[in-house]
């Protein structure tokens, strides 16, 4: 969705690498040097060892082109505090970039790309177009961290999947984005309310909110599809993989699945019973969010983990923003209540033809160290893909604590449903029916029909490459 610049940066961090690939690759693959010309053998070499698994030359420099978006670039600069401890004199030189493809395409064509790239933002490079020019990163996951632990063992499940194309793992996605439902712990404790685990409990909470002159939910026009994201999580918990695969693979009648319809039925009841703040479809999304975070007229809000940072200047003092997993439809869903919609974002790639590709991998190893990962979470209030690096107090952030708590509770039950929406650019079209539905102008049947038509249009368009969700 198109939102203010700062929010757009944050959201583009979430756009899957698969999405970029599906939207088409650019001409680099046709006009750039072949992969045989750049096999990672260029540049100075060092001797491989347990503390230097990629054979980086001592006293060498790594050129890193880092997307200067919602997270800035200082967290990569920070790795200089770690790098020299195992490879003497190794330094990373960070170059902030906003328009990744326009600025770096010519360098791929010329055969002199940077050693490390944070391929993020609106203008990220299509992965399929440069696939043969990228280092595979399986050896990174087989290497040990700076603390002596195997990297594959210290990251969250499924991290490799969204960075793998045609069987090649080429993009390390560094930041974990956790989706959930958010509330004020302080407000709930004051009223002796409990976060709902089922939609029936949410309905009961909505009635309690009305007695206090409050609403259950609020929505803003640019963020109406946050409720679709919540729907995905709830329906997938209820119906399991068959729901996830049907929606993700654009199957006929996927939106009519009983689990999807069950959740929509409850949401429709909430809308009819006026549990949503009125006028949301005409309200800018941050102003709508402030009705929840600052005015506390609404109790709950579905969003990603960026919400605390985004609303930092419009949140009531001692709000204690806290998240919980989306509600289940029944008390016996196919997947546990703790199952979580979460996605690794911020894809880092290592071009083969860089002057120091081994150094590029070493910077990623440094970023996966406990020290660097903890620094990122402390300064950006977001978890990385490295487990166990956020302290119990979440560096003073209740939202960060709840994100790590949800991730740990979910275990292997983590899935990502934003990929197929973003892969095909459906969000803009989906905003229209969702705004109408949440405003009470479109019923459940009309919303279902509209969403199915959007999916069918993509599925039936042979000019669009399809991703396969498995």
PyMOL commands that set and color helices and strands:
alter all, ss='L'
color gray80, all
select helices_A, chain A and resi 5-12+17-22+28-31+35-37+74-77+80-83+100-110+127-133+138-142+151-154+161-163+185-191+199-211+221-223+226-239+241-248+254-256+258-272+280-282+285-293+307-310+312-314+357-367+370-380+394-396+398-410+418-423+427-438+444-459
alter helices_A, ss='H'
color red, helices_A
select strands_A, chain A and resi 61-67+91-97+116-118+164-165+168-169+172-184+301-304+321-324+340-349+414-415
alter strands_A, ss='S'
color yellow, strands_A
deselect
rebuild
show_as cartoon
